[in-house]
Amino acid sequence: IHTEMQMIGCSETERAYDVSLDEEDVIVVDFIAERVVDTRPSFVDHISFGKDTFQVAMGNLITCRRNLNITQKALKDQPLES
């Protein structure tokens, strides 16, 4: 059995998207260069990802930032617990 995990993270200024297989990074998205980076060494078999992987990551980033905005608005007037 293998485990695949996709991690999407965002803030107002930062963003991250990576895919791991069995707890090893497989790809990361470089949002500045607008490309997907294969992080596996050359001596292993590579899994091919679709040509739309960067667009999928961008869609997930948009959703992440939308959710962040909704959460910030919902918690804006909540007192901090001490």
PyMOL Python script that loads the backbone (N, CA, C, O; Angstrom):
from pymol import cmd

cmd.read_pdbstr("""\
ATOM      1  N   ILE A   1       0.854  -1.173   0.000  1.00  0.00           N
ATOM      2  CA  ILE A   1       0.000   0.000   0.000  1.00  0.00           C
ATOM      3  C   ILE A   1       0.900   1.236   0.000  1.00  0.00           C
ATOM      4  O   ILE A   1       1.885   1.307   0.735  1.00  0.00           O
ATOM      5  N   HIS A   2       0.543   2.193  -0.830  1.00  0.00           N
ATOM      6  CA  HIS A   2       1.274   3.452  -0.905  1.00  0.00           C
ATOM      7  C   HIS A   2       0.370   4.587  -0.446  1.00  0.00           C
ATOM      8  O   HIS A   2      -0.853   4.500  -0.555  1.00  0.00           O
ATOM      9  N   THR A   3       0.966   5.628   0.055  1.00  0.00           N
ATOM     10  CA  THR A   3       0.229   6.789   0.528  1.00  0.00           C
ATOM     11  C   THR A   3       0.658   8.020  -0.254  1.00  0.00           C
ATOM     12  O   THR A   3       1.844   8.344  -0.321  1.00  0.00           O
ATOM     13  N   GLU A   4      -0.314   8.701  -0.844  1.00  0.00           N
ATOM     14  CA  GLU A   4      -0.041   9.975  -1.519  1.00  0.00           C
ATOM     15  C   GLU A   4      -0.650  11.090  -0.696  1.00  0.00           C
ATOM     16  O   GLU A   4      -1.766  10.964  -0.192  1.00  0.00           O
ATOM     17  N   MET A   5       0.085  12.181  -0.561  1.00  0.00           N
ATOM     18  CA  MET A   5      -0.417  13.323   0.181  1.00  0.00           C
ATOM     19  C   MET A   5      -0.148  14.594  -0.620  1.00  0.00           C
ATOM     20  O   MET A   5       0.942  14.787  -1.159  1.00  0.00           O
ATOM     21  N   GLN A   6      -1.158  15.453  -0.687  1.00  0.00           N
ATOM     22  CA  GLN A   6      -0.996  16.762  -1.309  1.00  0.00           C
ATOM     23  C   GLN A   6      -1.095  17.802  -0.208  1.00  0.00           C
ATOM     24  O   GLN A   6      -2.030  17.781   0.593  1.00  0.00           O
ATOM     25  N   MET A   7      -0.131  18.712  -0.168  1.00  0.00           N
ATOM     26  CA  MET A   7      -0.118  19.764   0.831  1.00  0.00           C
ATOM     27  C   MET A   7      -0.289  21.103   0.124  1.00  0.00           C
ATOM     28  O   MET A   7       0.461  21.449  -0.789  1.00  0.00           O
ATOM     29  N   ILE A   8      -1.283  21.835   0.565  1.00  0.00           N
ATOM     30  CA  ILE A   8      -1.543  23.167   0.040  1.00  0.00           C
ATOM     31  C   ILE A   8      -1.490  24.117   1.223  1.00  0.00           C
ATOM     32  O   ILE A   8      -2.180  23.910   2.222  1.00  0.00           O
ATOM     33  N   GLY A   9      -0.687  25.140   1.117  1.00  0.00           N
ATOM     34  CA  GLY A   9      -0.583  26.119   2.195  1.00  0.00           C
ATOM     35  C   GLY A   9      -0.574  27.518   1.620  1.00  0.00           C
ATOM     36  O   GLY A   9      -0.067  27.748   0.523  1.00  0.00           O
ATOM     37  N   CYS A  10      -1.140  28.453   2.371  1.00  0.00           N
ATOM     38  CA  CYS A  10      -1.138  29.828   1.885  1.00  0.00           C
ATOM     39  C   CYS A  10      -1.280  30.789   3.050  1.00  0.00           C
ATOM     40  O   CYS A  10      -1.799  30.454   4.114  1.00  0.00           O
ATOM     41  N   SER A  11      -0.804  31.978   2.806  1.00  0.00           N
ATOM     42  CA  SER A  11      -1.055  33.127   3.663  1.00  0.00           C
ATOM     43  C   SER A  11      -1.333  34.277   2.706  1.00  0.00           C
ATOM     44  O   SER A  11      -1.501  34.065   1.505  1.00  0.00           O
ATOM     45  N   GLU A  12      -1.382  35.476   3.229  1.00  0.00           N
ATOM     46  CA  GLU A  12      -1.611  36.607   2.333  1.00  0.00           C
ATOM     47  C   GLU A  12      -0.430  36.817   1.388  1.00  0.00           C
ATOM     48  O   GLU A  12      -0.595  37.375   0.303  1.00  0.00           O
ATOM     49  N   THR A  13       0.760  36.371   1.794  1.00  0.00           N
ATOM     50  CA  THR A  13       1.957  36.601   0.974  1.00  0.00           C
ATOM     51  C   THR A  13       2.668  35.333   0.530  1.00  0.00           C
ATOM     52  O   THR A  13       3.410  35.359  -0.451  1.00  0.00           O
ATOM     53  N   GLU A  14       2.461  34.237   1.221  1.00  0.00           N
ATOM     54  CA  GLU A  14       3.180  32.996   0.922  1.00  0.00           C
ATOM     55  C   GLU A  14       2.242  31.970   0.299  1.00  0.00           C
ATOM     56  O   GLU A  14       1.021  32.062   0.427  1.00  0.00           O
ATOM     57  N   ARG A  15       2.843  30.982  -0.383  1.00  0.00           N
ATOM     58  CA  ARG A  15       2.046  29.912  -0.992  1.00  0.00           C
ATOM     59  C   ARG A  15       2.930  28.684  -1.149  1.00  0.00           C
ATOM     60  O   ARG A  15       4.137  28.784  -1.368  1.00  0.00           O
ATOM     61  N   ALA A  16       2.296  27.525  -1.030  1.00  0.00           N
ATOM     62  CA  ALA A  16       3.037  26.271  -1.166  1.00  0.00           C
ATOM     63  C   ALA A  16       2.100  25.182  -1.656  1.00  0.00           C
ATOM     64  O   ALA A  16       0.926  25.139  -1.288  1.00  0.00           O
ATOM     65  N   TYR A  17       2.634  24.308  -2.486  1.00  0.00           N
ATOM     66  CA  TYR A  17       1.889  23.143  -2.969  1.00  0.00           C
ATOM     67  C   TYR A  17       2.915  22.058  -3.253  1.00  0.00           C
ATOM     68  O   TYR A  17       3.828  22.251  -4.057  1.00  0.00           O
ATOM     69  N   ASP A  18       2.764  20.931  -2.598  1.00  0.00           N
ATOM     70  CA  ASP A  18       3.648  19.819  -2.929  1.00  0.00           C
ATOM     71  C   ASP A  18       2.910  18.502  -2.806  1.00  0.00           C
ATOM     72  O   ASP A  18       1.893  18.392  -2.121  1.00  0.00           O
ATOM     73  N   VAL A  19       3.444  17.520  -3.481  1.00  0.00           N
ATOM     74  CA  VAL A  19       2.877  16.175  -3.494  1.00  0.00           C
ATOM     75  C   VAL A  19       3.951  15.230  -2.997  1.00  0.00           C
ATOM     76  O   VAL A  19       5.102  15.300  -3.427  1.00  0.00           O
ATOM     77  N   SER A  20       3.568  14.341  -2.083  1.00  0.00           N
ATOM     78  CA  SER A  20       4.516  13.340  -1.594  1.00  0.00           C
ATOM     79  C   SER A  20       3.918  11.951  -1.769  1.00  0.00           C
ATOM     80  O   SER A  20       2.701  11.766  -1.769  1.00  0.00           O
ATOM     81  N   LEU A  21       4.799  10.998  -1.916  1.00  0.00           N
ATOM     82  CA  LEU A  21       4.427   9.594  -2.045  1.00  0.00           C
ATOM     83  C   LEU A  21       5.216   8.836  -1.000  1.00  0.00           C
ATOM     84  O   LEU A  21       6.446   8.875  -0.990  1.00  0.00           O
ATOM     85  N   ASP A  22       4.510   8.148  -0.121  1.00  0.00           N
ATOM     86  CA  ASP A  22       5.143   7.422   0.979  1.00  0.00           C
ATOM     87  C   ASP A  22       6.086   8.327   1.770  1.00  0.00           C
ATOM     88  O   ASP A  22       7.215   7.949   2.084  1.00  0.00           O
ATOM     89  N   GLU A  23       5.602   9.526   2.084  1.00  0.00           N
ATOM     90  CA  GLU A  23       6.298  10.512   2.905  1.00  0.00           C
ATOM     91  C   GLU A  23       7.558  11.092   2.267  1.00  0.00           C
ATOM     92  O   GLU A  23       8.370  11.706   2.959  1.00  0.00           O
ATOM     93  N   GLU A  24       7.732  10.907   0.969  1.00  0.00           N
ATOM     94  CA  GLU A  24       8.859  11.495   0.238  1.00  0.00           C
ATOM     95  C   GLU A  24       8.301  12.489  -0.775  1.00  0.00           C
ATOM     96  O   GLU A  24       7.385  12.164  -1.530  1.00  0.00           O
ATOM     97  N   ASP A  25       8.857  13.704  -0.789  1.00  0.00           N
ATOM     98  CA  ASP A  25       8.407  14.686  -1.774  1.00  0.00           C
ATOM     99  C   ASP A  25       8.612  14.157  -3.180  1.00  0.00           C
ATOM    100  O   ASP A  25       9.661  13.600  -3.503  1.00  0.00           O
ATOM    101  N   VAL A  26       7.605  14.337  -4.006  1.00  0.00           N
ATOM    102  CA  VAL A  26       7.656  13.919  -5.403  1.00  0.00           C
ATOM    103  C   VAL A  26       7.744  15.148  -6.300  1.00  0.00           C
ATOM    104  O   VAL A  26       8.584  15.219  -7.198  1.00  0.00           O
ATOM    105  N   ILE A  27       6.868  16.109  -6.045  1.00  0.00           N
ATOM    106  CA  ILE A  27       6.918  17.370  -6.787  1.00  0.00           C
ATOM    107  C   ILE A  27       6.636  18.521  -5.840  1.00  0.00           C
ATOM    108  O   ILE A  27       5.970  18.360  -4.817  1.00  0.00           O
ATOM    109  N   VAL A  28       7.148  19.669  -6.194  1.00  0.00           N
ATOM    110  CA  VAL A  28       6.779  20.928  -5.556  1.00  0.00           C
ATOM    111  C   VAL A  28       6.462  21.906  -6.680  1.00  0.00           C
ATOM    112  O   VAL A  28       6.971  21.775  -7.793  1.00  0.00           O
ATOM    113  N   VAL A  29       5.634  22.869  -6.383  1.00  0.00           N
ATOM    114  CA  VAL A  29       5.294  23.872  -7.386  1.00  0.00           C
ATOM    115  C   VAL A  29       6.066  25.145  -7.068  1.00  0.00           C
ATOM    116  O   VAL A  29       6.023  25.656  -5.949  1.00  0.00           O
ATOM    117  N   ASP A  30       6.767  25.641  -8.069  1.00  0.00           N
ATOM    118  CA  ASP A  30       7.471  26.918  -7.972  1.00  0.00           C
ATOM    119  C   ASP A  30       6.538  27.969  -8.568  1.00  0.00           C
ATOM    120  O   ASP A  30       6.467  28.129  -9.787  1.00  0.00           O
ATOM    121  N   PHE A  31       5.826  28.680  -7.697  1.00  0.00           N
ATOM    122  CA  PHE A  31       4.850  29.656  -8.173  1.00  0.00           C
ATOM    123  C   PHE A  31       5.520  30.863  -8.819  1.00  0.00           C
ATOM    124  O   PHE A  31       4.935  31.488  -9.703  1.00  0.00           O
ATOM    125  N   ILE A  32       6.722  31.200  -8.399  1.00  0.00           N
ATOM    126  CA  ILE A  32       7.420  32.348  -8.987  1.00  0.00           C
ATOM    127  C   ILE A  32       7.805  32.051 -10.431  1.00  0.00           C
ATOM    128  O   ILE A  32       7.588  32.876 -11.319  1.00  0.00           O
ATOM    129  N   ALA A  33       8.382  30.860 -10.666  1.00  0.00           N
ATOM    130  CA  ALA A  33       8.778  30.472 -12.029  1.00  0.00           C
ATOM    131  C   ALA A  33       7.618  29.864 -12.815  1.00  0.00           C
ATOM    132  O   ALA A  33       7.750  29.577 -14.004  1.00  0.00           O
ATOM    133  N   GLU A  34       6.483  29.671 -12.144  1.00  0.00           N
ATOM    134  CA  GLU A  34       5.285  29.087 -12.761  1.00  0.00           C
ATOM    135  C   GLU A  34       5.579  27.735 -13.396  1.00  0.00           C
ATOM    136  O   GLU A  34       5.312  27.509 -14.576  1.00  0.00           O
ATOM    137  N   ARG A  35       6.144  26.826 -12.567  1.00  0.00           N
ATOM    138  CA  ARG A  35       6.456  25.491 -13.074  1.00  0.00           C
ATOM    139  C   ARG A  35       6.379  24.471 -11.948  1.00  0.00           C
ATOM    140  O   ARG A  35       6.413  24.810 -10.766  1.00  0.00           O
ATOM    141  N   VAL A  36       6.275  23.221 -12.351  1.00  0.00           N
ATOM    142  CA  VAL A  36       6.272  22.095 -11.428  1.00  0.00           C
ATOM    143  C   VAL A  36       7.683  21.522 -11.411  1.00  0.00           C
ATOM    144  O   VAL A  36       8.281  21.301 -12.464  1.00  0.00           O
ATOM    145  N   VAL A  37       8.218  21.281 -10.212  1.00  0.00           N
ATOM    146  CA  VAL A  37       9.580  20.780 -10.065  1.00  0.00           C
ATOM    147  C   VAL A  37       9.526  19.342  -9.551  1.00  0.00           C
ATOM    148  O   VAL A  37       8.968  19.076  -8.486  1.00  0.00           O
ATOM    149  N   ASP A  38      10.104  18.427 -10.310  1.00  0.00           N
ATOM    150  CA  ASP A  38      10.219  17.025  -9.902  1.00  0.00           C
ATOM    151  C   ASP A  38      11.410  16.937  -8.954  1.00  0.00           C
ATOM    152  O   ASP A  38      12.539  17.230  -9.350  1.00  0.00           O
ATOM    153  N   THR A  39      11.171  16.537  -7.711  1.00  0.00           N
ATOM    154  CA  THR A  39      12.224  16.541  -6.694  1.00  0.00           C
ATOM    155  C   THR A  39      12.912  15.194  -6.512  1.00  0.00           C
ATOM    156  O   THR A  39      13.792  15.059  -5.662  1.00  0.00           O
ATOM    157  N   ARG A  40      12.525  14.208  -7.292  1.00  0.00           N
ATOM    158  CA  ARG A  40      13.116  12.876  -7.121  1.00  0.00           C
ATOM    159  C   ARG A  40      14.465  12.788  -7.825  1.00  0.00           C
ATOM    160  O   ARG A  40      14.687  13.438  -8.847  1.00  0.00           O
ATOM    161  N   PRO A  41      15.362  11.980  -7.269  1.00  0.00           N
ATOM    162  CA  PRO A  41      16.671  11.819  -7.914  1.00  0.00           C
ATOM    163  C   PRO A  41      16.542  11.115  -9.261  1.00  0.00           C
ATOM    164  O   PRO A  41      15.558  10.420  -9.515  1.00  0.00           O
ATOM    165  N   SER A  42      17.526  11.295 -10.106  1.00  0.00           N
ATOM    166  CA  SER A  42      17.464  10.773 -11.479  1.00  0.00           C
ATOM    167  C   SER A  42      17.479   9.250 -11.553  1.00  0.00           C
ATOM    168  O   SER A  42      17.056   8.688 -12.563  1.00  0.00           O
ATOM    169  N   PHE A  43      17.955   8.565 -10.509  1.00  0.00           N
ATOM    170  CA  PHE A  43      18.084   7.108 -10.578  1.00  0.00           C
ATOM    171  C   PHE A  43      16.807   6.354 -10.202  1.00  0.00           C
ATOM    172  O   PHE A  43      16.807   5.123 -10.217  1.00  0.00           O
ATOM    173  N   VAL A  44      15.722   7.053  -9.866  1.00  0.00           N
ATOM    174  CA  VAL A  44      14.471   6.370  -9.527  1.00  0.00           C
ATOM    175  C   VAL A  44      13.493   6.470 -10.689  1.00  0.00           C
ATOM    176  O   VAL A  44      13.617   7.343 -11.548  1.00  0.00           O
ATOM    177  N   ASP A  45      12.516   5.562 -10.704  1.00  0.00           N
ATOM    178  CA  ASP A  45      11.458   5.637 -11.707  1.00  0.00           C
ATOM    179  C   ASP A  45      10.583   6.848 -11.403  1.00  0.00           C
ATOM    180  O   ASP A  45      10.231   7.104 -10.251  1.00  0.00           O
ATOM    181  N   HIS A  46      10.244   7.575 -12.435  1.00  0.00           N
ATOM    182  CA  HIS A  46       9.461   8.790 -12.255  1.00  0.00           C
ATOM    183  C   HIS A  46       8.017   8.568 -12.680  1.00  0.00           C
ATOM    184  O   HIS A  46       7.732   7.884 -13.663  1.00  0.00           O
ATOM    185  N   ILE A  47       7.126   9.161 -11.917  1.00  0.00           N
ATOM    186  CA  ILE A  47       5.703   9.162 -12.229  1.00  0.00           C
ATOM    187  C   ILE A  47       5.455  10.417 -13.060  1.00  0.00           C
ATOM    188  O   ILE A  47       5.942  11.495 -12.716  1.00  0.00           O
ATOM    189  N   SER A  48       4.719  10.287 -14.125  1.00  0.00           N
ATOM    190  CA  SER A  48       4.432  11.488 -14.913  1.00  0.00           C
ATOM    191  C   SER A  48       3.145  12.128 -14.399  1.00  0.00           C
ATOM    192  O   SER A  48       2.170  11.444 -14.089  1.00  0.00           O
ATOM    193  N   PHE A  49       3.168  13.430 -14.319  1.00  0.00           N
ATOM    194  CA  PHE A  49       2.005  14.190 -13.900  1.00  0.00           C
ATOM    195  C   PHE A  49       1.431  14.891 -15.117  1.00  0.00           C
ATOM    196  O   PHE A  49       2.145  15.152 -16.086  1.00  0.00           O
ATOM    197  N   GLY A  50       0.160  15.192 -15.070  1.00  0.00           N
ATOM    198  CA  GLY A  50      -0.502  15.834 -16.199  1.00  0.00           C
ATOM    199  C   GLY A  50       0.077  17.204 -16.508  1.00  0.00           C
ATOM    200  O   GLY A  50       0.665  17.855 -15.644  1.00  0.00           O
ATOM    201  N   LYS A  51      -0.096  17.625 -17.732  1.00  0.00           N
ATOM    202  CA  LYS A  51       0.403  18.933 -18.151  1.00  0.00           C
ATOM    203  C   LYS A  51      -0.316  20.070 -17.431  1.00  0.00           C
ATOM    204  O   LYS A  51       0.165  21.203 -17.413  1.00  0.00           O
ATOM    205  N   ASP A  52      -1.468  19.763 -16.839  1.00  0.00           N
ATOM    206  CA  ASP A  52      -2.233  20.796 -16.152  1.00  0.00           C
ATOM    207  C   ASP A  52      -1.941  20.858 -14.654  1.00  0.00           C
ATOM    208  O   ASP A  52      -2.685  21.503 -13.916  1.00  0.00           O
ATOM    209  N   THR A  53      -0.885  20.210 -14.193  1.00  0.00           N
ATOM    210  CA  THR A  53      -0.579  20.166 -12.765  1.00  0.00           C
ATOM    211  C   THR A  53      -0.388  21.564 -12.187  1.00  0.00           C
ATOM    212  O   THR A  53      -0.858  21.843 -11.084  1.00  0.00           O
ATOM    213  N   PHE A  54       0.290  22.442 -12.912  1.00  0.00           N
ATOM    214  CA  PHE A  54       0.473  23.804 -12.401  1.00  0.00           C
ATOM    215  C   PHE A  54      -0.874  24.516 -12.286  1.00  0.00           C
ATOM    216  O   PHE A  54      -1.117  25.220 -11.306  1.00  0.00           O
ATOM    217  N   GLN A  55      -1.743  24.342 -13.268  1.00  0.00           N
ATOM    218  CA  GLN A  55      -3.056  24.981 -13.215  1.00  0.00           C
ATOM    219  C   GLN A  55      -3.891  24.434 -12.050  1.00  0.00           C
ATOM    220  O   GLN A  55      -4.630  25.180 -11.407  1.00  0.00           O
ATOM    221  N   VAL A  56      -3.770  23.139 -11.785  1.00  0.00           N
ATOM    222  CA  VAL A  56      -4.464  22.537 -10.637  1.00  0.00           C
ATOM    223  C   VAL A  56      -3.954  23.174  -9.343  1.00  0.00           C
ATOM    224  O   VAL A  56      -4.741  23.520  -8.462  1.00  0.00           O
ATOM    225  N   ALA A  57      -2.639  23.326  -9.237  1.00  0.00           N
ATOM    226  CA  ALA A  57      -2.048  23.951  -8.049  1.00  0.00           C
ATOM    227  C   ALA A  57      -2.544  25.391  -7.891  1.00  0.00           C
ATOM    228  O   ALA A  57      -2.841  25.824  -6.778  1.00  0.00           O
ATOM    229  N   MET A  58      -2.634  26.131  -8.999  1.00  0.00           N
ATOM    230  CA  MET A  58      -3.134  27.508  -8.936  1.00  0.00           C
ATOM    231  C   MET A  58      -4.590  27.539  -8.476  1.00  0.00           C
ATOM    232  O   MET A  58      -4.972  28.400  -7.683  1.00  0.00           O
ATOM    233  N   GLY A  59      -5.400  26.610  -8.965  1.00  0.00           N
ATOM    234  CA  GLY A  59      -6.790  26.529  -8.524  1.00  0.00           C
ATOM    235  C   GLY A  59      -6.887  26.239  -7.039  1.00  0.00           C
ATOM    236  O   GLY A  59      -7.721  26.817  -6.342  1.00  0.00           O
ATOM    237  N   ASN A  60      -6.034  25.342  -6.551  1.00  0.00           N
ATOM    238  CA  ASN A  60      -6.016  25.031  -5.121  1.00  0.00           C
ATOM    239  C   ASN A  60      -5.550  26.234  -4.304  1.00  0.00           C
ATOM    240  O   ASN A  60      -6.055  26.472  -3.207  1.00  0.00           O
ATOM    241  N   LEU A  61      -4.598  26.987  -4.829  1.00  0.00           N
ATOM    242  CA  LEU A  61      -4.125  28.189  -4.144  1.00  0.00           C
ATOM    243  C   LEU A  61      -5.240  29.233  -4.045  1.00  0.00           C
ATOM    244  O   LEU A  61      -5.409  29.863  -3.001  1.00  0.00           O
ATOM    245  N   ILE A  62      -5.986  29.412  -5.110  1.00  0.00           N
ATOM    246  CA  ILE A  62      -7.108  30.356  -5.093  1.00  0.00           C
ATOM    247  C   ILE A  62      -8.125  29.944  -4.035  1.00  0.00           C
ATOM    248  O   ILE A  62      -8.624  30.786  -3.288  1.00  0.00           O
ATOM    249  N   THR A  63      -8.432  28.654  -3.971  1.00  0.00           N
ATOM    250  CA  THR A  63      -9.363  28.144  -2.960  1.00  0.00           C
ATOM    251  C   THR A  63      -8.809  28.359  -1.561  1.00  0.00           C
ATOM    252  O   THR A  63      -9.546  28.755  -0.658  1.00  0.00           O
ATOM    253  N   CYS A  64      -7.518  28.102  -1.372  1.00  0.00           N
ATOM    254  CA  CYS A  64      -6.882  28.284  -0.067  1.00  0.00           C
ATOM    255  C   CYS A  64      -6.990  29.734   0.388  1.00  0.00           C
ATOM    256  O   CYS A  64      -7.347  30.007   1.535  1.00  0.00           O
ATOM    257  N   ARG A  65      -6.686  30.648  -0.500  1.00  0.00           N
ATOM    258  CA  ARG A  65      -6.741  32.071  -0.131  1.00  0.00           C
ATOM    259  C   ARG A  65      -8.180  32.536   0.105  1.00  0.00           C
ATOM    260  O   ARG A  65      -8.425  33.379   0.968  1.00  0.00           O
ATOM    261  N   ARG A  66      -9.118  31.998  -0.649  1.00  0.00           N
ATOM    262  CA  ARG A  66     -10.528  32.329  -0.426  1.00  0.00           C
ATOM    263  C   ARG A  66     -10.960  31.834   0.958  1.00  0.00           C
ATOM    264  O   ARG A  66     -11.616  32.559   1.705  1.00  0.00           O
ATOM    265  N   ASN A  67     -10.588  30.597   1.292  1.00  0.00           N
ATOM    266  CA  ASN A  67     -10.925  30.052   2.609  1.00  0.00           C
ATOM    267  C   ASN A  67     -10.253  30.846   3.724  1.00  0.00           C
ATOM    268  O   ASN A  67     -10.861  31.084   4.768  1.00  0.00           O
ATOM    269  N   LEU A  68      -9.011  31.256   3.511  1.00  0.00           N
ATOM    270  CA  LEU A  68      -8.298  32.068   4.497  1.00  0.00           C
ATOM    271  C   LEU A  68      -9.028  33.388   4.727  1.00  0.00           C
ATOM    272  O   LEU A  68      -9.186  33.822   5.868  1.00  0.00           O
ATOM    273  N   ASN A  69      -9.464  34.014   3.662  1.00  0.00           N
ATOM    274  CA  ASN A  69     -10.181  35.283   3.759  1.00  0.00           C
ATOM    275  C   ASN A  69     -11.490  35.119   4.528  1.00  0.00           C
ATOM    276  O   ASN A  69     -11.818  35.943   5.381  1.00  0.00           O
ATOM    277  N   ILE A  70     -12.231  34.062   4.228  1.00  0.00           N
ATOM    278  CA  ILE A  70     -13.496  33.797   4.925  1.00  0.00           C
ATOM    279  C   ILE A  70     -13.243  33.576   6.410  1.00  0.00           C
ATOM    280  O   ILE A  70     -13.964  34.110   7.252  1.00  0.00           O
ATOM    281  N   THR A  71     -12.222  32.789   6.731  1.00  0.00           N
ATOM    282  CA  THR A  71     -11.898  32.496   8.128  1.00  0.00           C
ATOM    283  C   THR A  71     -11.460  33.759   8.862  1.00  0.00           C
ATOM    284  O   THR A  71     -11.872  33.988   9.999  1.00  0.00           O
ATOM    285  N   GLN A  72     -10.632  34.577   8.224  1.00  0.00           N
ATOM    286  CA  GLN A  72     -10.193  35.823   8.859  1.00  0.00           C
ATOM    287  C   GLN A  72     -11.377  36.734   9.159  1.00  0.00           C
ATOM    288  O   GLN A  72     -11.434  37.337  10.231  1.00  0.00           O
ATOM    289  N   LYS A  73     -12.311  36.843   8.239  1.00  0.00           N
ATOM    290  CA  LYS A  73     -13.497  37.679   8.464  1.00  0.00           C
ATOM    291  C   LYS A  73     -14.356  37.114   9.589  1.00  0.00           C
ATOM    292  O   LYS A  73     -14.871  37.863  10.419  1.00  0.00           O
ATOM    293  N   ALA A  74     -14.511  35.796   9.615  1.00  0.00           N
ATOM    294  CA  ALA A  74     -15.345  35.162  10.639  1.00  0.00           C
ATOM    295  C   ALA A  74     -14.735  35.306  12.029  1.00  0.00           C
ATOM    296  O   ALA A  74     -15.463  35.405  13.017  1.00  0.00           O
ATOM    297  N   LEU A  75     -13.418  35.319  12.114  1.00  0.00           N
ATOM    298  CA  LEU A  75     -12.749  35.377  13.413  1.00  0.00           C
ATOM    299  C   LEU A  75     -12.317  36.789  13.804  1.00  0.00           C
ATOM    300  O   LEU A  75     -11.725  36.982  14.866  1.00  0.00           O
ATOM    301  N   LYS A  76     -12.603  37.763  12.968  1.00  0.00           N
ATOM    302  CA  LYS A  76     -12.111  39.125  13.176  1.00  0.00           C
ATOM    303  C   LYS A  76     -12.489  39.683  14.544  1.00  0.00           C
ATOM    304  O   LYS A  76     -11.657  40.300  15.208  1.00  0.00           O
ATOM    305  N   ASP A  77     -13.705  39.479  14.964  1.00  0.00           N
ATOM    306  CA  ASP A  77     -14.174  40.054  16.224  1.00  0.00           C
ATOM    307  C   ASP A  77     -14.123  39.071  17.390  1.00  0.00           C
ATOM    308  O   ASP A  77     -14.627  39.365  18.473  1.00  0.00           O
ATOM    309  N   GLN A  78     -13.529  37.929  17.177  1.00  0.00           N
ATOM    310  CA  GLN A  78     -13.425  36.941  18.250  1.00  0.00           C
ATOM    311  C   GLN A  78     -12.306  37.351  19.208  1.00  0.00           C
ATOM    312  O   GLN A  78     -11.202  37.669  18.765  1.00  0.00           O
ATOM    313  N   PRO A  79     -12.579  37.347  20.520  1.00  0.00           N
ATOM    314  CA  PRO A  79     -11.512  37.676  21.474  1.00  0.00           C
ATOM    315  C   PRO A  79     -10.484  36.543  21.526  1.00  0.00           C
ATOM    316  O   PRO A  79     -10.821  35.366  21.396  1.00  0.00           O
ATOM    317  N   LEU A  80      -9.238  36.927  21.718  1.00  0.00           N
ATOM    318  CA  LEU A  80      -8.187  35.925  21.873  1.00  0.00           C
ATOM    319  C   LEU A  80      -8.292  35.318  23.259  1.00  0.00           C
ATOM    320  O   LEU A  80      -8.514  36.028  24.240  1.00  0.00           O
ATOM    321  N   GLU A  81      -8.135  34.017  23.340  1.00  0.00           N
ATOM    322  CA  GLU A  81      -8.156  33.355  24.641  1.00  0.00           C
ATOM    323  C   GLU A  81      -6.815  33.568  25.310  1.00  0.00           C
ATOM    324  O   GLU A  81      -5.771  33.588  24.659  1.00  0.00           O
ATOM    325  N   SER A  82      -6.864  33.728  26.632  1.00  0.00           N
ATOM    326  CA  SER A  82      -5.594  33.903  27.349  1.00  0.00           C
ATOM    327  C   SER A  82      -5.317  32.748  28.275  1.00  0.00           C
ATOM    328  O   SER A  82      -4.290  32.734  28.954  1.00  0.00           O
TER     329      SER A  82
END
""", "prot")
cmd.dss("prot")
cmd.show_as("cartoon", "prot")
cmd.util.cbc("prot")
cmd.orient("prot")
